[in-house]
């Protein structure tokens, strides 16, 4: 029974800690979760948007104005960035961007908007290419279904 | 989507070739996505036997929608 209580207390503490670290947008500094509208608002206020997906994913389409820094390069690349600047961080679904935000936070960045739903929730235009998929694909004489995906 | 796609791959194995392309790790997949103008993941592109793209579905899809697109390729 005591073990169960300890685990419950620990779970509540962890949830509370995460909620405080990634609290909803409310203005001012700090780490905030934002939606697509929040990304646009932050950009208009001068924030730098950072896409932490791979270069390949970035090439397929990214939020206009975003720079590409893959999550495994964020610590090295962000070392030279201005800590006083505001940043918006996103990936495909929010998993890699959590790691990137955590890294940046540990490096002393204090004003980060985290687009936690990822680019899949982006409602604006993407920078690159055309929306319509056209072209030809080599086949072995029977129809083909292509699935373009990522694991994260 | 992986379980759904794998299930469809088995169901349609004699009629449609399924190619799963990871744009995070496979540069050939990235090149093909760029060639076709694919912008989002997941994106499903349905190609006729003579190599012409006939239909595109973007985002999570239901099994019924996927089957309808695959059946239209027959």
Backbone of each chain as ProteinMPNN parsed JSONL, in Angstrom:
{"seq_chain_A": "XXXXXXXXXXXXXXXXXXXXXXXXXXXXXXXXXXXXXXXXXXXXXXXXXXXXXXXXXXXXXXXXXXXXXXXXXXXXXXXXXXXXXXXXXXXXXXXXXXXXXXXXXXXXXXXXXXXXXXXXXXXXXXXXXXXXXXXXXXXXXXXXXXXXXXXX", "coords_chain_A": {"N_chain_A": [[0.835, -1.21, 0.0], [1.92, 1.243, 0.864], [3.866, 1.54, -1.063], [2.314, 1.912, -3.313], [1.149, 4.396, -2.784], [3.413, 5.989, -2.757], [4.216, 5.762, -5.429], [2.012, 6.983, -6.673], [2.215, 9.601, -5.697], [4.672, 10.285, -6.82], [4.004, 10.148, -9.547], [2.1, 12.198, -9.764], [3.722, 14.367, -9.149], [5.505, 14.33, -11.312], [3.776, 14.775, -13.49], [2.839, 17.304, -12.808], [5.206, 18.724, -12.951], [5.866, 18.547, -15.679], [3.65, 19.874, -16.715], [4.088, 22.429, -15.747], [6.475, 23.047, -16.996], [5.795, 23.057, -19.696], [3.635, 24.918, -20.173], [0.413, 26.244, -21.245], [0.129, 28.855, -23.779], [0.62, 32.11, -22.627], [1.696, 34.546, -22.792], [4.582, 36.729, -22.28], [7.853, 35.619, -21.047], [9.377, 32.299, -21.099], [8.605, 28.763, -21.425], [6.361, 27.663, -23.723], [3.506, 25.854, -24.879], [2.158, 26.041, -28.102], [-0.377, 26.604, -30.625], [-1.103, 26.442, -34.201], [-1.913, 29.054, -34.8], [-0.656, 30.38, -32.774], [1.991, 30.055, -33.513], [2.126, 31.655, -35.793], [1.554, 34.145, -34.655], [3.754, 34.438, -32.976], [5.814, 34.514, -34.827], [5.197, 36.885, -36.146], [5.758, 38.583, -34.134], [8.424, 38.509, -34.126], [9.82, 36.166, -33.589], [12.146, 33.475, -34.134], [11.667, 30.745, -36.181], [12.199, 27.31, -35.762], [12.854, 24.367, -37.333], [13.109, 21.121, -36.417], [13.284, 18.727, -37.695], [14.546, 16.207, -40.002], [16.834, 17.047, -42.71], [15.778, 16.112, -45.097], [13.01, 15.862, -44.607], [12.462, 18.526, -44.112], [12.937, 19.626, -46.613], [10.774, 18.674, -47.986], [8.686, 20.254, -47.252], [8.053, 23.062, -45.281], [7.386, 25.331, -42.534], [6.971, 28.602, -43.632], [9.821, 30.667, -43.496], [11.086, 29.234, -41.557], [14.048, 27.854, -40.131], [16.258, 25.08, -40.645], [17.301, 22.825, -38.312], [18.347, 19.87, -37.499], [17.283, 17.706, -34.83], [19.352, 16.327, -33.537], [21.442, 18.004, -33.879], [21.002, 20.279, -32.538], [22.096, 21.193, -30.097], [24.755, 21.819, -30.694], [24.454, 23.686, -32.78], [22.771, 25.7, -31.738], [24.323, 26.825, -29.836], [25.546, 29.181, -30.481], [23.514, 30.975, -30.68], [21.397, 33.84, -29.937], [20.403, 34.256, -26.682], [18.424, 35.948, -25.858], [16.59, 36.178, -27.813], [13.378, 35.231, -29.169], [12.067, 31.977, -29.811], [10.501, 29.591, -31.955], [9.74, 26.229, -31.906], [9.5, 23.227, -33.719], [8.515, 19.92, -34.916], [7.663, 16.945, -36.663], [5.565, 15.641, -35.291], [5.761, 16.41, -32.669], [7.38, 14.985, -30.939], [10.223, 14.942, -31.317], [10.662, 17.654, -31.084], [10.138, 18.186, -28.425], [12.402, 17.157, -27.205], [14.299, 18.858, -28.335], [13.503, 21.354, -27.351], [13.882, 20.931, -24.641], [16.648, 20.603, -24.581], [17.468, 23.151, -25.449], [16.437, 24.669, -23.384], [18.021, 23.819, -21.275], [20.329, 24.961, -22.068], [20.026, 27.569, -21.56], [18.143, 29.083, -22.874], [15.248, 31.001, -22.688], [12.861, 31.812, -23.737], [10.72, 30.275, -25.446], [8.501, 29.075, -27.825], [6.668, 26.227, -28.15], [5.621, 24.33, -30.726], [3.713, 22.053, -30.252], [2.035, 20.158, -31.456], [3.099, 19.722, -33.863], [4.143, 19.848, -37.386], [2.154, 18.591, -38.726], [-0.139, 19.656, -37.808], [-0.18, 22.109, -38.829], [-1.758, 24.833, -40.345], [-1.369, 26.697, -42.247], [0.239, 27.848, -45.318], [2.845, 25.911, -46.875], [6.357, 26.155, -47.313], [7.578, 25.54, -50.22], [7.556, 23.598, -53.253], [4.667, 22.09, -54.888], [1.188, 21.644, -54.214], [-0.246, 19.705, -55.481], [0.141, 16.343, -56.346], [2.015, 15.024, -58.846], [3.287, 13.207, -61.685], [5.438, 10.547, -62.855], [6.024, 7.099, -62.081], [8.277, 4.419, -61.78], [7.215, 1.169, -62.531], [6.566, -2.366, -62.002], [4.889, -3.388, -63.823], [2.492, -3.668, -62.59], [-0.112, -2.048, -60.628], [0.84, 0.453, -58.147], [1.115, 1.348, -54.737], [2.3, 4.061, -53.034], [3.652, 4.854, -49.914], [4.512, 7.604, -48.153], [6.296, 8.338, -45.291], [7.148, 8.994, -41.816], [8.893, 7.88, -38.869], [8.679, 9.316, -36.606]], "CA_chain_A": [[0.0, 0.0, 0.0], [2.809, 2.414, 0.921], [4.513, 1.671, -2.368], [1.329, 2.47, -4.242], [1.019, 5.829, -2.478], [4.645, 6.648, -3.215], [4.161, 5.852, -6.898], [0.991, 7.981, -7.034], [2.798, 10.916, -5.409], [5.685, 10.531, -7.845], [3.33, 10.394, -10.824], [1.51, 13.536, -9.697], [4.827, 15.335, -9.203], [6.025, 14.365, -12.69], [2.772, 15.438, -14.335], [2.842, 18.727, -12.458], [6.447, 19.297, -13.462], [5.727, 18.698, -17.131], [2.654, 20.922, -16.969], [4.712, 23.735, -15.484], [7.522, 23.291, -17.997], [5.19, 23.282, -21.005], [2.301, 25.429, -19.904], [-0.183, 26.894, -22.408], [0.558, 30.21, -24.073], [-0.002, 33.124, -21.796], [2.449, 35.772, -22.928], [5.78, 36.814, -21.481], [8.864, 34.63, -21.343], [9.114, 30.945, -20.632], [8.397, 27.716, -22.414], [4.912, 27.558, -23.893], [2.949, 25.108, -25.995], [1.306, 26.898, -28.926], [-0.97, 25.991, -31.807], [-0.664, 27.074, -35.448], [-2.123, 30.498, -34.68], [0.393, 30.868, -31.876], [3.235, 30.118, -34.291], [2.031, 32.844, -36.642], [1.651, 35.32, -33.782], [5.143, 34.543, -32.509], [6.618, 34.957, -35.984], [4.911, 38.315, -36.373], [6.406, 39.327, -33.038], [9.87, 38.48, -34.328], [10.451, 34.9, -33.183], [12.779, 32.636, -35.152], [11.075, 29.407, -36.206], [13.226, 26.283, -35.928], [12.339, 23.047, -37.723], [14.127, 20.182, -35.94], [13.214, 17.462, -38.427], [15.718, 15.988, -40.859], [16.903, 17.889, -43.9], [14.866, 15.575, -46.101], [11.642, 16.257, -44.264], [12.392, 19.979, -44.281], [12.852, 19.904, -48.046], [9.437, 18.324, -48.476], [7.748, 21.312, -46.91], [8.256, 23.577, -43.925], [6.731, 26.598, -42.254], [7.745, 29.69, -44.242], [10.692, 31.406, -42.59], [11.752, 28.332, -40.602], [15.372, 27.328, -40.439], [16.319, 23.65, -40.35], [18.37, 22.314, -37.459], [17.923, 18.556, -36.997], [17.305, 17.652, -33.373], [20.643, 15.865, -33.022], [22.44, 19.052, -34.069], [20.509, 21.517, -31.925], [23.0, 21.675, -29.047], [25.931, 22.427, -31.324], [24.082, 24.851, -33.596], [22.166, 26.757, -30.928], [25.315, 27.37, -28.901], [25.912, 30.552, -30.87], [22.301, 31.788, -30.827], [21.098, 34.854, -28.941], [19.453, 33.752, -25.667], [17.348, 36.916, -25.625], [15.636, 36.069, -28.917], [12.302, 34.255, -29.021], [12.138, 30.893, -30.791], [9.402, 28.623, -32.086], [10.356, 24.942, -32.25], [8.528, 22.196, -34.112], [8.969, 18.789, -35.735], [6.514, 16.378, -37.382], [4.443, 15.316, -34.399], [5.977, 16.939, -31.327], [8.266, 14.168, -30.096], [11.599, 15.438, -31.402], [10.732, 19.044, -30.638], [10.231, 18.172, -26.956], [13.824, 16.971, -26.879], [15.022, 20.065, -28.733], [13.155, 22.418, -26.391], [14.542, 20.587, -23.379], [18.074, 20.92, -24.762], [17.627, 24.61, -25.482], [16.162, 25.17, -22.042], [19.21, 23.54, -20.454], [21.401, 25.838, -22.551], [19.776, 28.933, -21.096], [17.094, 29.776, -23.627], [14.128, 31.177, -21.755], [11.645, 32.256, -24.411], [10.507, 29.3, -26.521], [7.157, 28.579, -28.114], [6.765, 24.849, -28.644], [4.473, 23.935, -31.559], [3.768, 20.66, -29.794], [1.294, 19.235, -32.331], [3.941, 19.476, -35.028], [3.752, 20.432, -38.675], [0.918, 17.954, -39.196], [-1.251, 20.498, -37.371], [-0.003, 23.444, -39.431], [-2.901, 25.125, -41.199], [-0.996, 27.673, -43.262], [0.96, 27.337, -46.479], [4.197, 25.415, -46.656], [7.325, 26.779, -48.191], [8.22, 24.699, -51.241], [6.798, 22.668, -54.073], [3.269, 22.285, -55.224], [0.322, 20.802, -53.405], [-0.739, 18.582, -56.274], [1.153, 15.33, -56.607], [1.968, 14.582, -60.238], [4.533, 12.626, -62.161], [5.399, 9.126, -63.181], [6.797, 6.233, -61.193], [8.594, 3.138, -62.415], [6.482, 0.035, -61.97], [6.921, -3.685, -62.548], [3.773, -3.834, -64.639], [1.224, -3.685, -61.856], [-0.293, -0.801, -59.876], [1.693, 0.649, -56.968], [0.742, 2.353, -53.742], [3.453, 4.592, -52.309], [3.358, 5.521, -48.646], [5.601, 8.427, -47.627], [6.022, 8.411, -43.852], [8.286, 9.036, -40.892], [8.615, 7.128, -37.644], [8.58, 10.203, -35.434]], "C_chain_A": [[0.866, 1.255, 0.0], [3.485, 2.647, -0.419], [3.576, 2.319, -3.377], [1.195, 3.97, -4.035], [2.246, 6.583, -2.979], [4.627, 6.82, -4.739], [3.158, 6.907, -7.353], [1.542, 9.385, -6.83], [3.845, 11.268, -6.464], [5.056, 10.886, -9.186], [2.744, 11.796, -10.869], [2.599, 14.598, -9.814], [5.372, 15.47, -10.61], [5.063, 15.099, -13.605], [2.767, 16.94, -14.066], [4.083, 19.419, -13.002], [6.388, 19.536, -14.945], [4.758, 19.822, -17.465], [3.239, 22.307, -16.747], [5.741, 24.076, -16.553], [6.93, 23.647, -19.341], [3.77, 23.797, -20.819], [1.758, 26.142, -21.146], [0.277, 28.341, -22.539], [-0.146, 31.21, -23.178], [0.748, 34.432, -21.833], [3.647, 35.767, -22.021], [6.763, 35.731, -21.84], [8.468, 33.264, -20.859], [8.969, 29.988, -21.788], [6.899, 27.484, -22.525], [4.574, 26.607, -25.024], [2.033, 26.036, -26.773], [0.721, 26.09, -30.076], [-0.505, 26.757, -33.048], [-0.819, 28.597, -35.383], [-1.054, 31.123, -33.793], [1.737, 30.978, -32.579], [3.248, 31.391, -35.131], [2.207, 34.115, -35.811], [3.089, 35.535, -33.317], [6.052, 35.032, -33.629], [6.433, 36.449, -36.219], [5.551, 39.182, -35.302], [7.928, 39.235, -33.112], [10.567, 37.201, -33.937], [11.074, 34.187, -34.385], [12.181, 31.239, -35.074], [12.155, 28.386, -36.548], [12.547, 24.935, -36.2], [13.406, 22.021, -37.364], [14.001, 18.796, -36.577], [14.489, 17.291, -39.266], [15.681, 16.937, -42.051], [15.941, 17.422, -44.976], [13.425, 15.974, -45.852], [11.45, 17.756, -44.481], [12.21, 20.34, -45.753], [11.457, 19.624, -48.596], [8.407, 19.416, -48.184], [7.934, 21.754, -45.471], [7.519, 24.898, -43.757], [7.589, 27.719, -42.847], [8.556, 30.46, -43.202], [11.447, 30.522, -41.609], [13.154, 27.971, -41.077], [15.394, 25.862, -40.021], [17.548, 23.317, -39.517], [17.902, 20.968, -36.906], [18.168, 18.422, -35.499], [18.663, 17.213, -32.813], [21.766, 16.885, -33.224], [22.101, 20.324, -33.291], [21.495, 22.065, -30.891], [24.196, 22.403, -29.643], [25.564, 23.723, -32.042], [23.585, 26.011, -32.739], [23.155, 27.398, -29.956], [25.639, 28.829, -29.207], [24.698, 31.476, -30.978], [22.116, 32.739, -29.645], [20.038, 34.329, -27.962], [18.277, 34.7, -25.46], [16.279, 36.862, -26.721], [14.56, 35.038, -28.585], [12.394, 33.219, -30.14], [10.839, 30.095, -30.787], [10.029, 27.331, -32.572], [9.268, 23.942, -32.621], [9.227, 21.056, -34.835], [7.736, 18.245, -36.463], [5.309, 16.209, -36.466], [4.625, 15.827, -32.972], [6.947, 16.151, -30.482], [9.719, 14.671, -30.137], [11.71, 16.863, -30.886], [10.756, 19.145, -29.117], [11.69, 18.052, -26.537], [14.618, 18.226, -27.205], [14.767, 21.208, -27.745], [13.865, 22.177, -25.061], [16.038, 20.929, -23.452], [18.3, 22.421, -24.714], [17.405, 25.219, -24.103], [17.39, 24.972, -21.146], [20.389, 24.414, -20.856], [21.165, 27.293, -22.179], [18.779, 29.718, -21.909], [15.839, 29.833, -22.762], [12.833, 31.605, -22.43], [11.402, 31.396, -25.647], [9.026, 28.96, -26.622], [7.296, 27.212, -28.757], [5.49, 24.505, -29.407], [4.317, 22.429, -31.378], [2.973, 19.68, -30.644], [2.072, 18.946, -33.612], [3.36, 19.995, -36.327], [2.49, 19.784, -39.225], [-0.308, 18.772, -38.792], [-1.154, 21.904, -37.958], [-1.108, 23.698, -40.432], [-2.577, 26.121, -42.299], [-0.292, 27.021, -44.436], [2.318, 26.798, -46.053], [5.116, 26.031, -47.695], [8.003, 25.706, -49.029], [7.179, 23.934, -52.032], [5.354, 23.031, -54.363], [2.436, 21.31, -54.408], [-0.116, 19.563, -54.174], [0.403, 17.617, -56.572], [1.0, 14.838, -58.044], [3.3, 13.955, -60.599], [4.357, 11.156, -62.479], [6.337, 8.359, -62.261], [7.079, 4.929, -61.928], [7.816, 2.021, -61.726], [6.976, -1.266, -62.607], [5.748, -4.264, -63.323], [2.467, -3.997, -63.891], [1.112, -2.412, -61.024], [0.553, -0.765, -58.6], [1.015, 1.637, -56.023], [2.005, 2.769, -53.0], [2.971, 5.184, -50.997], [4.605, 6.294, -48.215], [5.321, 8.672, -46.152], [7.323, 8.719, -43.099], [7.897, 8.26, -39.644], [8.433, 8.031, -36.436], [7.937, 11.517, -35.803]], "O_chain_A": [[0.61, 2.204, -0.741], [3.66, 3.784, -0.858], [3.982, 3.156, -4.182], [1.134, 4.731, -5.001], [2.137, 7.669, -3.549], [4.975, 7.878, -5.264], [3.418, 7.643, -8.305], [1.364, 10.258, -7.68], [3.902, 12.401, -6.941], [5.508, 11.8, -9.874], [2.866, 12.5, -11.871], [2.421, 15.607, -10.497], [5.669, 16.575, -11.064], [5.474, 15.942, -14.401], [2.7, 17.745, -14.995], [4.018, 20.561, -13.459], [6.801, 20.589, -15.432], [5.0, 20.621, -18.37], [2.921, 23.248, -17.475], [5.871, 25.228, -16.965], [7.501, 24.462, -20.066], [2.813, 23.166, -21.268], [2.527, 26.59, -21.996], [0.739, 28.965, -21.584], [-1.362, 31.155, -22.998], [0.494, 35.328, -21.028], [3.756, 34.941, -21.115], [6.561, 34.998, -22.808], [7.393, 33.068, -20.29], [9.174, 30.334, -22.951], [6.242, 27.147, -21.54], [5.286, 26.56, -26.027], [1.217, 26.742, -26.181], [1.244, 25.041, -30.452], [0.375, 27.614, -32.962], [0.044, 29.335, -35.857], [-0.607, 32.245, -34.029], [2.529, 31.875, -32.287], [4.245, 32.112, -35.176], [2.915, 35.039, -36.21], [3.578, 36.663, -33.27], [6.941, 35.855, -33.411], [7.395, 37.178, -36.46], [5.847, 40.356, -35.524], [8.636, 39.801, -32.279], [11.796, 37.148, -33.949], [10.581, 34.292, -35.509], [12.189, 30.618, -34.01], [12.923, 28.567, -37.493], [11.767, 24.443, -35.386], [14.495, 22.039, -37.938], [14.542, 17.816, -36.064], [15.387, 18.132, -39.232], [14.655, 17.544, -42.359], [15.354, 18.237, -45.688], [12.709, 16.373, -46.77], [10.411, 18.197, -44.97], [11.437, 21.235, -46.097], [11.016, 20.261, -49.552], [7.36, 19.468, -48.829], [7.969, 20.932, -44.556], [7.082, 25.504, -44.735], [8.792, 27.781, -42.597], [8.035, 30.852, -42.158], [12.343, 30.992, -40.909], [13.403, 27.808, -42.271], [14.634, 25.452, -39.144], [18.684, 23.502, -39.955], [17.137, 20.931, -35.942], [19.141, 18.959, -34.968], [19.076, 17.669, -31.747], [22.899, 16.664, -32.797], [22.819, 21.321, -33.372], [21.703, 23.276, -30.82], [24.598, 23.462, -29.163], [26.267, 24.728, -31.932], [23.934, 27.165, -32.983], [22.842, 28.408, -29.326], [25.963, 29.608, -28.311], [24.847, 32.645, -31.334], [22.591, 32.499, -28.536], [18.921, 34.0, -28.362], [17.24, 34.291, -24.939], [15.198, 37.432, -26.572], [14.793, 34.098, -27.825], [12.754, 33.544, -31.271], [10.176, 29.948, -29.76], [10.776, 27.337, -33.551], [8.252, 23.823, -31.937], [10.358, 21.188, -35.301], [6.855, 19.019, -36.839], [4.187, 16.579, -36.812], [3.719, 15.685, -32.15], [7.313, 16.602, -29.396], [10.359, 14.806, -29.094], [12.732, 17.241, -30.314], [11.331, 20.086, -28.571], [12.154, 18.751, -25.636], [15.506, 18.619, -26.448], [15.685, 21.93, -27.357], [14.381, 23.107, -24.44], [16.611, 21.472, -22.507], [19.202, 22.906, -24.031], [18.093, 26.16, -23.705], [17.747, 25.85, -20.362], [21.333, 24.589, -20.086], [22.004, 28.153, -22.45], [18.584, 30.908, -21.661], [15.426, 28.83, -22.181], [11.809, 31.747, -21.762], [11.823, 31.741, -26.752], [8.385, 28.604, -25.633], [7.959, 27.06, -29.782], [4.413, 24.401, -28.819], [4.729, 21.637, -32.226], [3.212, 18.475, -30.564], [1.732, 18.026, -34.355], [2.242, 20.51, -36.37], [1.825, 20.353, -40.091], [-1.386, 18.605, -39.362], [-1.95, 22.78, -37.623], [-1.368, 22.853, -41.289], [-3.399, 26.37, -43.181], [-0.233, 25.796, -44.538], [2.863, 27.177, -45.017], [4.7, 26.377, -48.8], [8.921, 25.037, -48.554], [6.078, 23.661, -51.554], [4.904, 24.147, -54.104], [2.931, 20.272, -53.967], [-0.331, 18.502, -53.588], [1.486, 18.022, -56.994], [-0.043, 14.295, -58.407], [4.305, 14.146, -59.914], [3.261, 10.605, -62.382], [7.309, 8.903, -61.737], [6.209, 4.4, -62.62], [7.769, 1.943, -60.498], [7.697, -1.261, -63.605], [5.625, -5.48, -63.463], [1.458, -4.408, -64.463], [2.12, -1.765, -60.741], [0.929, -1.802, -58.052], [0.423, 2.627, -56.452], [2.695, 1.936, -52.412], [1.993, 5.932, -50.97], [5.642, 5.691, -47.943], [4.247, 9.153, -45.791], [8.419, 8.706, -43.66], [6.717, 8.014, -39.394], [8.072, 7.561, -35.357], [7.771, 12.385, -34.947]]}, "seq_chain_B": "XXXXXXXXXXXXXXXXXXXXXXXXXXXXXXXXXXXXXXXXXXXXXXXXXXXXXXXXXXXXXXXXXXXXXXXXXX", "coords_chain_B": {"N_chain_B": [[-0.592, 4.294, -38.829], [0.776, 2.132, -39.786], [-0.006, -0.652, -39.128], [-2.438, -0.793, -40.57], [-1.608, -0.327, -43.222], [0.129, -2.466, -43.594], [-1.668, -4.563, -43.394], [-3.285, -4.075, -45.612], [-1.408, -4.451, -47.553], [-1.033, -7.19, -47.496], [-3.596, -8.074, -48.162], [-3.899, -7.099, -50.768], [-1.803, -8.164, -52.168], [-1.443, -9.591, -54.565], [-2.342, -7.89, -56.448], [-1.633, -5.182, -56.147], [1.375, -3.417, -55.739], [2.961, -2.519, -52.781], [4.794, 0.15, -51.56], [6.706, 1.253, -48.972], [7.945, 4.262, -47.849], [10.368, 5.849, -46.147], [10.837, 9.053, -45.384], [12.484, 10.176, -43.632], [14.776, 8.764, -43.287], [15.615, 7.706, -45.694], [17.192, 8.588, -48.524], [16.58, 8.188, -51.195], [13.861, 7.984, -51.07], [13.232, 10.563, -50.3], [14.061, 11.932, -52.586], [12.251, 10.928, -54.474], [9.867, 11.821, -53.352], [10.223, 14.564, -53.599], [10.29, 14.771, -56.376], [7.681, 14.082, -57.002], [6.313, 16.023, -55.709], [5.397, 15.763, -53.116], [4.353, 16.884, -49.949], [3.585, 16.494, -47.316], [3.64, 14.179, -44.537], [1.802, 11.433, -43.237], [1.692, 10.593, -46.741], [-0.154, 9.156, -49.325], [0.32, 7.771, -52.433], [-1.195, 6.79, -55.341], [-0.542, 4.704, -57.987], [-0.882, 3.938, -61.384], [-0.666, 0.898, -63.409], [0.866, 1.551, -65.589], [2.487, 3.493, -64.601], [1.557, 6.056, -64.002], [0.604, 8.637, -61.796], [-2.395, 8.48, -60.058], [-4.06, 9.086, -57.944], [-4.062, 10.813, -54.811], [-3.706, 10.667, -51.327], [-3.684, 12.477, -48.374], [-2.481, 12.526, -45.089], [-3.844, 10.883, -42.089], [-5.77, 7.976, -42.786], [-8.887, 6.241, -43.319], [-9.643, 2.702, -43.315], [-11.586, 2.062, -45.178], [-11.461, 4.175, -47.004], [-8.892, 3.833, -48.006], [-9.11, 1.298, -49.183], [-10.976, 1.813, -51.163], [-9.515, 3.48, -52.832], [-7.48, 1.736, -53.602], [-8.935, -0.288, -54.859], [-9.838, 1.122, -57.021], [-7.643, 1.142, -58.6], [-7.519, -1.261, -59.857]], "CA_chain_B": [[-1.022, 3.767, -40.123], [1.563, 0.967, -40.191], [-0.778, -1.899, -39.154], [-3.412, -0.736, -41.653], [-0.912, -0.475, -44.507], [0.623, -3.849, -43.691], [-2.834, -5.398, -43.653], [-3.682, -3.865, -47.007], [-0.369, -5.041, -48.396], [-1.328, -8.629, -47.575], [-4.868, -8.261, -48.867], [-3.79, -6.739, -52.188], [-0.449, -8.511, -52.605], [-1.415, -10.078, -55.95], [-2.914, -6.884, -57.357], [-0.983, -3.876, -56.013], [2.647, -3.407, -55.012], [3.001, -1.469, -51.757], [6.151, 0.6, -51.245], [6.722, 2.151, -47.814], [9.106, 5.115, -48.076], [10.654, 6.664, -44.965], [11.52, 10.268, -45.848], [13.398, 10.624, -42.572], [16.033, 8.002, -43.316], [15.906, 7.178, -47.026], [17.376, 9.705, -49.459], [15.854, 7.877, -52.429], [12.465, 8.325, -50.787], [13.163, 12.033, -50.333], [14.162, 12.347, -53.985], [10.983, 10.613, -55.147], [8.86, 12.733, -52.8], [10.447, 15.871, -54.237], [9.899, 14.641, -57.782], [6.223, 14.03, -57.093], [5.73, 17.19, -55.049], [4.795, 15.392, -51.83], [4.725, 17.879, -48.94], [3.243, 16.084, -45.957], [3.626, 12.761, -44.213], [1.889, 10.481, -44.341], [1.0, 10.81, -48.019], [-0.302, 7.927, -50.102], [0.202, 8.06, -53.861], [-1.651, 5.596, -56.055], [0.075, 4.76, -59.313], [-1.414, 2.913, -62.28], [0.329, -0.082, -63.865], [1.784, 2.19, -66.539], [3.351, 4.437, -63.902], [0.985, 7.397, -63.872], [-0.05, 8.873, -60.504], [-3.823, 8.656, -60.326], [-4.775, 9.614, -56.774], [-3.215, 11.089, -53.65], [-4.387, 10.875, -50.054], [-2.755, 13.091, -47.429], [-2.889, 12.413, -43.694], [-4.377, 9.598, -41.63], [-6.891, 7.553, -43.623], [-9.646, 5.072, -42.863], [-9.456, 1.51, -44.136], [-12.536, 2.121, -46.294], [-10.935, 5.123, -47.994], [-7.722, 3.215, -48.637], [-9.562, 0.201, -50.04], [-11.631, 2.4, -52.334], [-8.453, 3.96, -53.727], [-6.782, 0.565, -54.146], [-9.844, -0.959, -55.787], [-9.917, 1.928, -58.245], [-6.444, 0.876, -59.398], [-7.617, -2.581, -60.509]], "C_chain_B": [[-0.331, 2.456, -40.474], [0.762, -0.331, -40.201], [-1.778, -1.926, -40.302], [-2.731, -0.986, -42.996], [-0.394, -1.903, -44.671], [-0.52, -4.826, -43.969], [-3.287, -5.292, -45.101], [-2.673, -4.501, -47.954], [-0.623, -6.547, -48.568], [-2.58, -8.883, -48.409], [-4.718, -8.076, -50.375], [-2.482, -7.225, -52.822], [-0.37, -8.986, -54.059], [-1.84, -9.011, -56.958], [-2.152, -5.567, -57.342], [0.322, -4.041, -55.236], [2.642, -2.238, -54.03], [4.459, -1.128, -51.457], [6.067, 1.598, -50.1], [8.035, 2.929, -47.83], [9.304, 6.066, -46.899], [11.475, 7.889, -45.394], [12.464, 10.833, -44.785], [14.77, 9.973, -42.73], [16.481, 7.593, -44.714], [15.992, 8.324, -48.035], [16.674, 9.454, -50.785], [14.366, 8.219, -52.265], [12.267, 9.84, -50.84], [13.172, 12.521, -51.773], [12.85, 12.087, -54.726], [9.876, 11.539, -54.652], [8.992, 14.118, -53.435], [9.978, 15.853, -55.684], [8.38, 14.714, -57.939], [5.55, 15.231, -56.437], [5.022, 16.865, -53.746], [5.285, 16.353, -50.742], [4.504, 17.403, -47.515], [3.513, 14.592, -45.769], [2.556, 12.529, -43.145], [1.167, 10.967, -45.585], [0.98, 9.478, -48.763], [-0.526, 8.308, -51.561], [-0.137, 6.751, -54.569], [-1.252, 5.725, -57.518], [-0.485, 3.626, -60.171], [-0.29, 1.999, -62.764], [1.316, 0.523, -64.855], [2.557, 3.355, -65.927], [2.819, 5.837, -63.698], [0.312, 7.541, -62.504], [-1.522, 9.205, -60.742], [-4.581, 9.27, -59.161], [-3.794, 9.824, -55.629], [-4.09, 11.291, -52.423], [-3.36, 11.399, -49.052], [-3.316, 12.987, -46.017], [-3.433, 11.035, -43.352], [-5.636, 9.251, -42.419], [-7.611, 6.365, -42.997], [-9.375, 3.902, -43.801], [-10.367, 1.565, -45.361], [-12.024, 3.046, -47.402], [-9.762, 4.515, -48.754], [-8.15, 2.11, -49.6], [-10.223, 0.739, -51.309], [-10.588, 2.873, -53.343], [-7.713, 2.794, -54.373], [-7.655, -0.171, -55.165], [-9.936, -0.197, -57.109], [-8.708, 1.706, -59.152], [-6.568, -0.405, -60.212], [-7.955, -2.44, -61.991]], "O_chain_B": [[-0.79, 1.736, -41.36], [0.828, -1.065, -41.187], [-1.956, -2.962, -40.943], [-3.223, -1.767, -43.81], [-0.471, -2.477, -45.757], [-0.346, -5.801, -44.7], [-3.628, -6.291, -45.734], [-3.03, -5.018, -49.012], [-0.446, -7.096, -49.656], [-2.617, -9.785, -49.246], [-5.328, -8.8, -51.162], [-2.098, -6.752, -53.891], [0.657, -8.804, -54.713], [-1.715, -9.203, -58.167], [-2.025, -4.904, -58.372], [0.366, -4.718, -54.209], [2.353, -1.103, -54.409], [5.259, -2.008, -51.139], [5.443, 2.652, -50.225], [9.113, 2.334, -47.826], [8.503, 6.976, -46.683], [12.655, 7.772, -45.723], [13.149, 11.831, -45.008], [15.791, 10.55, -42.357], [17.624, 7.173, -44.892], [14.984, 8.951, -48.359], [16.22, 10.396, -51.435], [13.712, 8.679, -53.201], [11.264, 10.33, -51.358], [12.4, 13.405, -52.145], [12.394, 12.921, -55.507], [9.043, 11.991, -55.438], [7.994, 14.759, -53.765], [9.348, 16.799, -56.158], [7.865, 15.321, -58.877], [4.346, 15.431, -56.595], [4.142, 17.61, -53.316], [6.484, 16.606, -50.626], [5.178, 17.871, -46.598], [3.603, 13.842, -46.74], [2.415, 13.346, -42.235], [0.157, 11.665, -45.497], [1.985, 8.768, -48.816], [-1.439, 9.067, -51.885], [0.551, 5.742, -54.409], [-1.571, 6.705, -58.191], [-0.551, 2.481, -59.724], [0.889, 2.287, -62.558], [2.458, 0.076, -64.956], [3.206, 4.117, -66.643], [3.558, 6.721, -63.264], [-0.46, 6.673, -62.096], [-1.851, 10.096, -61.525], [-5.62, 9.901, -59.354], [-2.812, 9.093, -55.499], [-5.094, 12.002, -52.475], [-2.284, 10.819, -48.904], [-4.477, 13.316, -45.774], [-3.48, 10.139, -44.195], [-6.467, 10.118, -42.689], [-7.022, 5.587, -42.246], [-8.935, 4.089, -44.935], [-9.968, 1.161, -46.454], [-12.141, 2.735, -48.588], [-9.648, 4.657, -49.971], [-7.615, 2.0, -50.703], [-10.048, 0.183, -52.394], [-10.75, 2.694, -54.55], [-7.36, 2.853, -55.551], [-7.169, -0.62, -56.203], [-10.091, -0.794, -58.174], [-8.746, 2.043, -60.335], [-5.806, -0.615, -61.156], [-8.077, -3.442, -62.694]]}, "name": "protein", "num_of_chains": 2, "seq": "XXXXXXXXXXXXXXXXXXXXXXXXXXXXXXXXXXXXXXXXXXXXXXXXXXXXXXXXXXXXXXXXXXXXXXXXXXXXXXXXXXXXXXXXXXXXXXXXXXXXXXXXXXXXXXXXXXXXXXXXXXXXXXXXXXXXXXXXXXXXXXXXXXXXXXXXXXXXXXXXXXXXXXXXXXXXXXXXXXXXXXXXXXXXXXXXXXXXXXXXXXXXXXXXXXXXXXXXXXXXXXXXXX"}
